[in-house]
């Protein structure tokens, strides 16, 4: 064997190894990021379902002629704000999540206020359409929570993959930033103050 051939073979083996490592890192990162994007889409889908149900709920409540207009307007305005915020799932930042969470929290608060206010209207409480919508909203709130948990579960393996050494070197080269977890709105760890002061 010729002497010049040994370094060429060694360089070839190193090149193939680096290529294989880079390819495997990139493909795994893409797969994990796509899984996170899909689960974020499921979160948004659950919120969309809630927004759709709220439209039907508002129409049903509007049928009660003496119902408080201010409460309905608060729900309608909060719903409009909530549907105006969208997040690019491939580039989720803590700031985007905080903004999204804030408007969704505002909608949740307005919706809770609406449902508490309904207690004063026996005809509305007995309306079968309203009861069905209320039940669907409760189920949707549970779906939202499950979707957010699944999103966080999908972010974890991706973040571990791109943050671990030596993968973090390739993550910087290929432009794979870590994703943000969905976090509860500030103050949500405190029990709400429920006041039935009619």
Residue frames as a rotation matrix with the C-alpha (Angstrom) as fourth column:
UNK 1
0.583 0.813 0.000 0.00
0.813 -0.583 0.000 0.00
0.000 0.000 -1.000 0.00
UNK 2
-0.125 -0.613 0.780 1.25
0.564 -0.691 -0.453 3.42
0.816 0.384 0.432 -0.85
UNK 3
-0.673 -0.260 -0.693 2.09
0.738 -0.305 -0.602 5.81
-0.055 -0.916 0.397 2.00
UNK 4
-0.950 0.311 0.018 -0.06
-0.306 -0.942 0.138 8.65
0.060 0.126 0.990 0.66
UNK 5
-0.353 0.863 -0.361 -3.10
-0.071 0.360 0.930 6.35
0.933 0.354 -0.066 0.57
UNK 6
-0.431 0.151 -0.890 -3.22
0.837 0.436 -0.331 5.85
0.338 -0.887 -0.314 4.39
UNK 7
-0.852 0.143 -0.504 -3.93
0.181 -0.822 -0.540 9.54
-0.491 -0.551 0.674 5.24
UNK 8
-0.730 0.627 -0.273 -6.52
-0.582 -0.359 0.730 9.68
0.359 0.691 0.627 2.43
UNK 9
-0.305 0.612 -0.730 -8.30
0.326 0.787 0.523 6.63
0.895 -0.078 -0.440 3.86
UNK 10
-0.584 0.044 -0.810 -8.18
0.807 -0.080 -0.586 8.10
-0.090 -0.996 0.011 7.38
UNK 11
-0.901 0.259 -0.349 -9.54
-0.253 -0.965 -0.064 11.43
-0.353 0.031 0.935 6.13
UNK 12
-0.585 0.706 -0.400 -12.23
-0.372 0.205 0.905 9.56
0.721 0.678 0.143 4.20
UNK 13
-0.337 0.431 -0.837 -13.30
0.726 0.685 0.061 7.65
0.600 -0.587 -0.544 7.30
UNK 14
-0.740 0.030 -0.672 -13.39
0.505 -0.634 -0.585 10.87
-0.444 -0.772 0.454 9.34
UNK 15
-0.870 0.420 -0.259 -15.44
-0.493 -0.729 0.475 12.62
0.011 0.541 0.841 6.64
UNK 16
-0.407 0.741 -0.534 -17.94
-0.004 0.583 0.813 9.74
0.913 0.333 -0.234 6.41
UNK 17
-0.435 0.202 -0.878 -18.24
0.874 0.331 -0.357 9.64
0.218 -0.922 -0.320 10.22
UNK 18
-0.846 0.093 -0.524 -18.83
0.134 -0.915 -0.380 13.40
-0.515 -0.392 0.762 10.46
UNK 19
-0.747 0.603 -0.279 -21.33
-0.525 -0.278 0.804 13.28
0.408 0.748 0.524 7.60
UNK 20
-0.354 0.614 -0.706 -23.19
0.394 0.782 0.483 10.39
0.849 -0.107 -0.518 9.22
UNK 21
-0.575 0.097 -0.813 -23.26
0.796 -0.163 -0.583 12.15
-0.189 -0.982 0.016 12.61
UNK 22
-0.895 0.206 -0.395 -24.47
-0.230 -0.973 0.013 15.41
-0.382 0.103 0.919 11.05
UNK 23
-0.623 0.687 -0.374 -27.13
-0.363 0.169 0.916 13.65
0.693 0.707 0.143 8.98
UNK 24
-0.337 0.488 -0.805 -28.41
0.698 0.703 0.134 11.66
0.632 -0.517 -0.578 11.95
UNK 25
-0.728 0.047 -0.684 -28.48
0.533 -0.589 -0.607 14.74
-0.432 -0.806 0.404 14.18
UNK 26
-0.881 0.360 -0.307 -30.31
-0.462 -0.798 0.387 16.83
-0.106 0.483 0.869 11.57
UNK 27
-0.508 0.720 -0.473 -32.90
-0.138 0.474 0.870 14.16
0.850 0.507 -0.141 10.74
UNK 28
-0.377 0.355 -0.856 -33.65
0.871 0.451 -0.197 13.45
0.316 -0.819 -0.479 14.39
UNK 29
-0.804 0.048 -0.592 -33.94
0.269 -0.859 -0.435 17.18
-0.530 -0.509 0.678 15.17
UNK 30
-0.798 0.543 -0.260 -36.30
-0.532 -0.434 0.727 17.68
0.283 0.719 0.635 12.21
UNK 31
-0.390 0.665 -0.637 -38.45
0.314 0.746 0.587 14.71
0.866 0.029 -0.500 13.30
UNK 32
-0.438 0.175 -0.882 -38.66
0.898 0.039 -0.438 15.92
-0.043 -0.984 -0.174 16.90
UNK 33
-0.887 0.103 -0.450 -39.38
-0.055 -0.991 -0.120 19.53
-0.459 -0.081 0.885 15.89
UNK 34
-0.684 0.678 -0.270 -42.13
-0.374 -0.007 0.928 18.39
0.627 0.735 0.258 13.52
UNK 35
-0.325 0.554 -0.766 -43.68
0.723 0.668 0.176 16.34
0.609 -0.497 -0.618 16.34
UNK 36
-0.612 0.053 -0.789 -43.67
0.624 -0.579 -0.524 19.46
-0.485 -0.813 0.322 18.52
UNK 37
-0.914 0.290 -0.282 -45.20
-0.396 -0.786 0.474 21.54
-0.084 0.545 0.834 15.71
UNK 38
-0.507 0.755 -0.415 -47.93
0.065 0.514 0.856 18.96
0.859 0.407 -0.310 15.29
UNK 39
-0.278 0.419 -0.864 -48.75
0.940 0.303 -0.155 18.93
0.197 -0.856 -0.478 18.99
UNK 40
-0.814 0.028 -0.581 -48.84
0.167 -0.946 -0.278 22.74
-0.557 -0.323 0.765 19.01
UNK 41
-0.798 0.572 -0.192 -51.31
-0.389 -0.245 0.888 22.57
0.461 0.783 0.418 16.13
UNK 42
-0.297 0.690 -0.660 -53.43
0.610 0.669 0.425 20.30
0.734 -0.276 -0.620 18.35
UNK 43
-0.571 0.069 -0.818 -53.31
0.704 -0.471 -0.531 22.93
-0.422 -0.879 0.221 21.11
UNK 44
-0.892 0.215 -0.399 -54.50
-0.340 -0.899 0.275 25.57
-0.299 0.381 0.875 18.66
UNK 45
-0.642 0.684 -0.345 -57.18
-0.034 0.425 0.905 23.20
0.766 0.593 -0.250 17.37
UNK 46
-0.336 0.506 -0.794 -58.54
0.916 0.373 -0.150 22.79
0.220 -0.778 -0.589 20.91
UNK 47
-0.662 0.075 -0.746 -58.62
0.282 -0.897 -0.341 26.55
-0.694 -0.436 0.572 21.38
UNK 48
-0.897 0.357 -0.262 -60.36
-0.400 -0.399 0.825 26.91
0.190 0.845 0.500 18.01
UNK 49
-0.466 0.752 -0.465 -63.00
0.537 0.659 0.527 24.41
0.703 -0.004 -0.711 19.14
UNK 50
-0.374 0.314 -0.873 -63.57
0.843 -0.277 -0.461 26.49
-0.386 -0.908 -0.161 22.25
UNK 51
-0.836 0.030 -0.548 -63.88
-0.155 -0.971 0.183 29.68
-0.526 0.238 0.816 20.19
UNK 52
-0.782 0.580 -0.228 -66.41
-0.152 0.178 0.972 28.01
0.605 0.795 -0.051 17.91
UNK 53
-0.311 0.674 -0.670 -68.46
0.842 0.522 0.134 26.79
0.440 -0.523 -0.730 20.87
UNK 54
-0.622 0.047 -0.782 -68.38
0.522 -0.720 -0.459 30.24
-0.584 -0.693 0.423 22.47
UNK 55
-0.934 0.308 -0.179 -70.02
-0.343 -0.640 0.688 31.70
0.097 0.704 0.704 19.36
UNK 56
-0.374 0.826 -0.422 -72.91
0.210 0.518 0.829 29.26
0.904 0.221 -0.367 19.76
UNK 57
-0.342 0.194 -0.920 -73.05
0.938 0.131 -0.321 29.88
0.059 -0.972 -0.226 23.50
UNK 58
-0.886 -0.024 -0.463 -73.27
0.109 -0.982 -0.157 33.65
-0.450 -0.190 0.872 23.02
UNK 59
-0.739 0.657 -0.145 -76.11
-0.365 -0.211 0.907 33.26
0.565 0.723 0.396 20.50
UNK 60
-0.215 0.668 -0.712 -78.00
0.610 0.661 0.436 31.01
0.762 -0.341 -0.550 22.92
UNK 61
-0.449 -0.011 -0.893 -77.50
0.844 -0.333 -0.421 33.41
-0.293 -0.943 0.159 25.83
UNK 62
-0.990 0.087 -0.113 -78.51
-0.120 -0.937 0.328 36.39
-0.077 0.339 0.938 23.67
UNK 63
-0.479 0.864 -0.159 -81.89
0.224 0.295 0.929 34.69
0.849 0.409 -0.335 23.35
UNK 64
-0.002 0.437 -0.900 -82.52
1.000 0.002 -0.001 35.48
0.001 -0.900 -0.437 27.00
UNK 65
0.340 0.230 0.912 -83.76
0.579 -0.815 -0.010 39.02
0.741 0.532 -0.411 26.45
UNK 66
0.925 0.086 0.369 -83.01
-0.196 -0.726 0.660 40.33
0.325 -0.683 -0.655 29.92
UNK 67
0.593 -0.765 -0.253 -79.49
0.804 0.545 0.238 38.91
-0.044 -0.344 0.938 30.12
UNK 68
0.579 -0.416 -0.701 -76.76
0.100 -0.817 0.568 41.37
-0.809 -0.399 -0.432 31.09
UNK 69
0.987 -0.127 0.101 -75.32
0.080 -0.166 -0.983 42.92
0.141 0.978 -0.154 27.95
UNK 70
0.507 -0.844 0.174 -71.97
-0.860 -0.510 0.030 43.85
0.064 -0.165 -0.984 29.53
UNK 71
0.140 -0.426 0.894 -71.14
-0.414 0.795 0.444 40.23
-0.900 -0.432 -0.065 30.38
UNK 72
0.688 0.182 0.702 -71.84
0.489 0.600 -0.634 39.11
-0.537 0.779 0.324 26.82
UNK 73
0.933 -0.358 0.037 -69.79
-0.223 -0.658 -0.719 41.95
0.282 0.663 -0.694 25.36
UNK 74
0.299 -0.857 0.419 -66.83
-0.861 -0.053 0.505 41.00
-0.411 -0.512 -0.754 27.57
UNK 75
0.193 -0.174 0.966 -66.96
0.117 0.981 0.153 37.43
-0.974 0.084 0.210 26.22
UNK 76
0.875 0.195 0.443 -67.31
0.450 0.009 -0.893 38.61
-0.178 0.981 -0.080 22.61
UNK 77
0.785 -0.618 0.029 -64.38
-0.584 -0.756 -0.296 41.04
0.205 0.216 -0.955 22.94
UNK 78
0.130 -0.755 0.643 -62.17
-0.696 0.392 0.602 38.46
-0.706 -0.526 -0.474 24.70
UNK 79
0.449 0.101 0.888 -62.97
0.389 0.872 -0.297 35.93
-0.804 0.479 0.352 21.98
UNK 80
0.984 -0.080 0.160 -62.01
0.109 -0.439 -0.892 38.42
0.142 0.895 -0.423 19.26
UNK 81
0.464 -0.866 0.187 -58.67
-0.884 -0.440 0.156 39.10
-0.053 -0.238 -0.970 20.99
UNK 82
0.145 -0.394 0.907 -58.00
-0.363 0.832 0.419 35.40
-0.920 -0.390 -0.023 21.46
UNK 83
0.629 0.140 0.765 -58.52
0.550 0.615 -0.565 34.61
-0.549 0.776 0.310 17.79
UNK 84
0.963 -0.262 -0.066 -56.25
-0.244 -0.738 -0.629 37.47
0.116 0.622 -0.774 16.70
UNK 85
0.181 -0.940 0.291 -53.07
-0.910 -0.047 0.412 35.90
-0.374 -0.339 -0.863 18.14
UNK 86
0.983 0.023 -0.183 -51.34
-0.098 0.906 -0.412 33.13
0.157 0.423 0.892 16.21
UNK 87
0.347 -0.899 0.267 -48.00
-0.595 0.009 0.804 31.44
-0.725 -0.438 -0.532 16.80
UNK 88
0.382 -0.366 -0.849 -45.60
-0.780 0.366 -0.508 30.01
0.496 0.856 -0.146 14.24
UNK 89
0.963 0.084 0.257 -45.07
-0.231 0.751 0.619 26.44
-0.141 -0.655 0.742 15.57
UNK 90
0.614 -0.789 -0.003 -41.61
0.636 0.497 -0.591 26.21
0.468 0.361 0.807 14.03
UNK 91
-0.481 -0.781 0.399 -40.40
0.363 -0.592 -0.720 29.25
0.798 -0.202 0.568 16.00
UNK 92
0.629 0.761 -0.156 -42.15
0.405 -0.150 0.902 29.33
0.663 -0.631 -0.403 19.36
UNK 93
-0.514 -0.789 0.337 -40.65
0.122 -0.457 -0.881 31.87
0.849 -0.412 0.331 21.74
UNK 94
-0.594 0.275 -0.756 -41.45
0.803 0.150 -0.577 32.52
-0.045 -0.950 -0.310 25.42
UNK 95
-0.857 0.266 -0.440 -42.75
-0.192 -0.959 -0.207 35.98
-0.478 -0.093 0.874 24.47
UNK 96
-0.624 0.646 -0.440 -45.17
-0.526 0.069 0.848 34.54
0.578 0.760 0.297 21.90
UNK 97
-0.425 0.450 -0.785 -46.41
0.548 0.818 0.172 31.95
0.720 -0.357 -0.595 24.38
UNK 98
-0.753 0.125 -0.646 -46.88
0.552 -0.414 -0.724 34.59
-0.358 -0.902 0.243 27.09
UNK 99
-0.807 0.459 -0.372 -48.90
-0.555 -0.805 0.209 36.81
-0.204 0.375 0.904 24.74
UNK 100
-0.482 0.619 -0.620 -50.98
-0.261 0.574 0.776 33.85
0.836 0.536 -0.116 23.54
UNK 101
-0.538 0.216 -0.815 -51.53
0.730 0.602 -0.322 32.67
0.421 -0.769 -0.482 27.11
UNK 102
-0.906 0.161 -0.392 -52.59
0.124 -0.783 -0.609 36.16
-0.405 -0.601 0.689 28.23
UNK 103
-0.601 0.724 -0.340 -55.37
-0.786 -0.457 0.416 36.54
0.146 0.518 0.843 25.65
UNK 104
-0.316 0.491 -0.812 -56.55
0.008 0.857 0.515 32.96
0.949 0.156 -0.275 26.16
UNK 105
-0.732 0.014 -0.681 -56.58
0.672 0.173 -0.720 33.58
0.107 -0.985 -0.136 29.92
UNK 106
-0.871 0.439 -0.219 -58.69
-0.381 -0.887 -0.261 36.69
-0.309 -0.144 0.940 29.35
UNK 107
-0.355 0.754 -0.553 -61.17
-0.642 0.233 0.730 34.63
0.679 0.614 0.401 27.37
UNK 108
-0.453 0.148 -0.879 -61.25
0.487 0.867 -0.105 31.96
0.746 -0.476 -0.465 30.07
UNK 109
-0.901 0.072 -0.427 -61.97
0.357 -0.432 -0.828 34.62
-0.244 -0.899 0.364 32.69
UNK 110
-0.679 0.686 -0.263 -64.76
-0.732 -0.659 0.171 36.22
-0.056 0.309 0.949 30.65
UNK 111
-0.310 0.546 -0.778 -66.26
-0.307 0.717 0.626 32.80
0.900 0.433 -0.055 29.99
UNK 112
-0.657 0.041 -0.752 -66.21
0.657 0.521 -0.546 31.90
0.369 -0.853 -0.369 33.71
UNK 113
-0.908 0.329 -0.260 -67.89
-0.125 -0.805 -0.580 35.22
-0.400 -0.494 0.772 34.48
UNK 114
-0.480 0.752 -0.451 -70.57
-0.770 -0.115 0.628 34.45
0.420 0.649 0.634 31.91
UNK 115
-0.311 0.352 -0.883 -71.23
0.153 0.935 0.319 30.99
0.938 -0.036 -0.345 33.34
UNK 116
-0.812 0.029 -0.583 -71.42
0.582 -0.023 -0.813 32.35
-0.037 -0.999 0.002 36.91
UNK 117
-0.831 0.508 -0.227 -73.81
-0.487 -0.861 -0.145 35.11
-0.269 -0.010 0.963 35.81
UNK 118
-0.521 0.635 -0.570 -76.06
-0.377 0.427 0.822 32.52
0.765 0.643 0.017 34.16
UNK 119
-0.797 0.184 -0.575 -76.88
0.542 0.639 -0.546 31.15
0.268 -0.747 -0.609 37.62
UNK 120
-0.775 0.498 -0.389 -79.25
-0.072 -0.681 -0.729 34.13
-0.628 -0.537 0.563 38.05
UNK 121
-0.347 0.627 -0.698 -81.32
-0.935 -0.288 0.205 33.14
-0.072 0.724 0.686 35.02
UNK 122
-0.312 0.239 0.919 -83.39
-0.320 0.885 -0.339 30.00
-0.894 -0.400 -0.200 35.70
UNK 123
0.768 0.635 -0.084 -84.93
-0.275 0.209 -0.938 29.96
-0.578 0.743 0.336 32.20
UNK 124
0.443 -0.695 -0.566 -81.51
-0.836 -0.093 -0.541 29.98
0.323 0.713 -0.622 30.61
UNK 125
-0.503 -0.642 0.579 -80.16
-0.819 0.568 -0.081 27.34
-0.277 -0.514 -0.812 32.98
UNK 126
0.014 0.612 0.791 -83.03
-0.157 0.783 -0.602 25.07
-0.987 -0.116 0.107 31.94
UNK 127
0.608 0.184 -0.772 -82.42
-0.752 -0.178 -0.635 25.63
-0.254 0.967 0.030 28.20
UNK 128
0.790 -0.253 0.559 -81.24
0.223 0.967 0.123 22.31
-0.571 0.027 0.820 26.76
UNK 129
0.736 -0.543 0.403 -79.06
0.382 -0.158 -0.911 23.98
0.559 0.825 0.091 24.11
UNK 130
0.466 -0.567 0.679 -77.31
-0.700 -0.705 -0.109 26.02
0.541 -0.425 -0.726 26.78
UNK 131
0.632 -0.196 0.750 -76.75
-0.558 0.556 0.616 22.97
-0.538 -0.807 0.242 28.99
UNK 132
0.835 -0.322 0.446 -75.29
0.505 0.771 -0.389 21.02
-0.219 0.550 0.806 26.06
UNK 133
0.598 -0.626 0.501 -72.98
0.086 -0.572 -0.816 23.89
0.797 0.531 -0.288 25.10
UNK 134
0.514 -0.389 0.764 -71.87
-0.845 -0.383 0.373 24.30
0.148 -0.838 -0.526 28.71
UNK 135
0.745 -0.204 0.636 -71.05
-0.101 0.907 0.409 20.59
-0.660 -0.368 0.655 28.87
UNK 136
0.768 -0.465 0.440 -69.12
0.605 0.300 -0.738 20.77
0.211 0.833 0.511 25.59
UNK 137
0.562 -0.571 0.598 -67.15
-0.385 -0.821 -0.422 23.78
0.732 0.007 -0.681 26.84
UNK 138
0.599 -0.331 0.729 -66.17
-0.710 0.202 0.674 21.92
-0.371 -0.922 -0.114 30.00
UNK 139
0.750 -0.296 0.591 -64.98
0.391 0.920 -0.035 19.00
-0.533 0.257 0.806 27.87
UNK 140
0.727 -0.473 0.498 -63.09
0.373 -0.336 -0.865 21.37
0.576 0.815 -0.068 25.58
UNK 141
0.607 -0.524 0.598 -61.32
-0.746 -0.635 0.201 22.99
0.275 -0.567 -0.776 28.53
UNK 142
0.586 -0.386 0.713 -60.12
-0.247 0.752 0.611 19.51
-0.772 -0.534 0.345 29.50
UNK 143
0.760 -0.294 0.580 -58.96
0.644 0.462 -0.610 18.89
-0.089 0.837 0.540 25.91
UNK 144
0.743 -0.491 0.455 -57.04
-0.221 -0.822 -0.525 22.16
0.631 0.290 -0.719 25.97
UNK 145
0.539 -0.542 0.645 -55.25
-0.793 -0.069 0.605 21.14
-0.284 -0.837 -0.467 29.14
UNK 146
0.595 -0.298 0.747 -54.38
0.233 0.953 0.194 17.70
-0.769 0.059 0.636 27.73
UNK 147
0.813 -0.269 0.516 -53.15
0.511 -0.093 -0.854 19.28
0.278 0.959 0.062 24.47
UNK 148
0.667 -0.593 0.451 -50.90
-0.606 -0.784 -0.135 21.71
0.433 -0.183 -0.882 26.34
UNK 149
0.484 -0.480 0.731 -49.46
-0.539 0.495 0.682 18.86
-0.689 -0.724 -0.019 28.41
UNK 150
0.665 -0.205 0.718 -48.79
0.546 0.790 -0.280 16.82
-0.509 0.578 0.638 25.27
UNK 151
0.847 -0.397 0.354 -47.11
0.034 -0.623 -0.781 19.82
0.531 0.673 -0.514 23.66
UNK 152
0.497 -0.682 0.537 -44.75
-0.867 -0.373 0.329 20.14
-0.024 -0.629 -0.777 26.61
UNK 153
0.503 -0.284 0.817 -44.06
-0.099 0.919 0.381 16.40
-0.859 -0.272 0.434 26.45
UNK 154
0.778 -0.187 0.600 -43.09
0.625 0.338 -0.704 16.72
-0.071 0.922 0.380 22.77
UNK 155
0.800 -0.504 0.324 -40.84
-0.368 -0.840 -0.398 19.72
0.473 0.199 -0.858 23.39
UNK 156
0.676 -0.525 0.517 -38.74
-0.535 0.133 0.834 17.91
-0.507 -0.841 -0.191 26.00
UNK 157
0.482 -0.565 0.670 -37.05
0.548 0.791 0.273 15.29
-0.683 0.236 0.691 23.74
UNK 158
0.691 -0.224 0.688 -36.37
0.565 -0.426 -0.707 17.92
0.451 0.877 -0.167 21.07
UNK 159
0.786 -0.383 0.485 -34.77
-0.517 -0.838 0.175 20.31
0.340 -0.388 -0.857 23.57
UNK 160
0.612 -0.586 0.531 -32.70
-0.216 0.521 0.826 17.50
-0.761 -0.620 0.192 25.07
UNK 161
0.592 -0.355 0.723 -31.53
0.749 0.573 -0.332 16.50
-0.297 0.738 0.606 21.59
UNK 162
0.584 -0.342 0.737 -30.36
0.427 -0.643 -0.636 19.96
0.691 0.685 -0.229 20.57
UNK 163
0.764 -0.266 0.588 -28.91
-0.567 -0.711 0.415 20.97
0.308 -0.650 -0.695 23.97
UNK 164
0.826 -0.457 0.329 -26.78
0.095 0.689 0.718 17.91
-0.555 -0.562 0.613 24.71
UNK 165
0.190 -0.863 -0.468 -23.10
-0.913 -0.330 0.240 18.03
-0.361 0.382 -0.851 23.85
UNK 166
-0.705 -0.668 -0.239 -21.84
0.313 -0.595 0.740 17.47
-0.637 0.447 0.628 21.15
UNK 167
-0.130 0.736 0.664 -25.24
0.992 0.093 0.091 17.90
0.005 0.670 -0.742 19.45
UNK 168
0.571 0.366 -0.735 -25.35
0.487 -0.872 -0.055 21.48
-0.661 -0.326 -0.676 20.68
UNK 169
-0.466 -0.792 -0.394 -22.47
-0.003 -0.444 0.896 22.26
-0.885 0.419 0.205 18.30
UNK 170
-0.839 0.197 0.507 -24.43
0.544 0.281 0.791 20.99
0.013 0.939 -0.342 15.31
UNK 171
0.200 0.959 -0.199 -27.61
0.952 -0.238 -0.190 22.68
-0.229 -0.151 -0.962 16.57
UNK 172
0.204 -0.211 -0.956 -25.77
0.113 -0.965 0.237 26.00
-0.972 -0.157 -0.173 16.38
UNK 173
-0.816 -0.574 -0.069 -24.45
-0.042 -0.061 0.997 25.24
-0.577 0.816 0.026 12.90
UNK 174
-0.749 0.569 0.340 -27.80
0.618 0.415 0.667 24.04
0.238 0.710 -0.662 11.53
UNK 175
-0.783 0.416 0.462 -29.83
-0.391 -0.907 0.155 26.74
0.484 -0.059 0.873 13.33
UNK 176
0.023 0.787 -0.617 -31.88
0.401 0.558 0.726 24.51
0.916 -0.264 -0.303 15.63
UNK 177
-0.627 -0.126 0.769 -32.90
-0.557 -0.617 -0.555 26.62
0.545 -0.776 0.317 18.63
UNK 178
-0.899 0.355 -0.256 -34.62
0.437 0.700 -0.565 25.10
-0.021 -0.620 -0.785 21.62
UNK 179
-0.271 0.902 0.335 -38.39
0.234 -0.276 0.932 25.46
0.934 0.331 -0.136 21.87
UNK 180
-0.749 0.097 0.655 -40.27
-0.603 -0.509 -0.614 27.09
0.275 -0.855 0.440 24.72
UNK 181
-0.791 0.524 -0.316 -42.58
0.598 0.773 -0.214 25.14
0.133 -0.358 -0.924 26.98
UNK 182
-0.025 0.859 0.512 -46.17
0.106 -0.507 0.856 26.21
0.994 0.075 -0.078 27.48
UNK 183
-0.869 -0.287 -0.403 -46.38
0.431 -0.039 -0.901 27.86
0.242 -0.957 0.158 30.89
UNK 184
0.121 0.941 -0.316 -49.38
0.989 -0.088 0.118 28.87
0.083 -0.327 -0.942 32.96
UNK 185
0.266 0.076 0.961 -50.27
0.235 -0.972 0.012 32.52
0.935 0.223 -0.276 33.13
UNK 186
-0.781 -0.620 0.076 -48.67
0.122 -0.270 -0.955 34.38
0.613 -0.736 0.286 36.04
UNK 187
-0.662 0.505 0.554 -50.81
-0.749 -0.421 -0.512 34.14
-0.026 -0.754 0.657 39.15
UNK 188
0.145 0.788 -0.599 -52.71
-0.716 0.501 0.486 31.05
0.683 0.358 0.637 38.01
UNK 189
-0.542 -0.386 -0.746 -51.11
0.207 0.800 -0.564 29.04
0.815 -0.460 -0.353 40.81
UNK 190
-0.949 0.265 0.173 -53.32
-0.267 -0.378 -0.887 30.96
-0.170 -0.887 0.429 43.25
UNK 191
-0.538 0.831 0.141 -56.84
0.813 0.556 -0.172 29.72
-0.221 0.022 -0.975 43.91
UNK 192
-0.609 0.361 0.707 -59.43
0.265 -0.747 0.609 31.99
0.748 0.558 0.359 42.27
UNK 193
-0.916 0.378 -0.138 -61.57
-0.018 -0.381 -0.924 34.19
-0.402 -0.844 0.355 44.46
UNK 194
-0.633 0.763 0.132 -65.11
0.505 0.279 0.817 33.03
0.586 0.584 -0.562 43.73
UNK 195
-0.911 0.358 -0.207 -67.77
-0.073 -0.632 -0.772 35.52
-0.407 -0.688 0.601 44.76
UNK 196
-0.555 0.804 0.213 -71.46
0.730 0.347 0.589 34.69
0.400 0.483 -0.779 44.41
UNK 197
-0.674 0.240 -0.699 -72.51
0.368 -0.712 -0.598 38.17
-0.641 -0.660 0.392 45.49
UNK 198
-0.537 0.574 0.618 -75.77
0.707 -0.094 0.701 38.62
0.461 0.813 -0.355 43.62
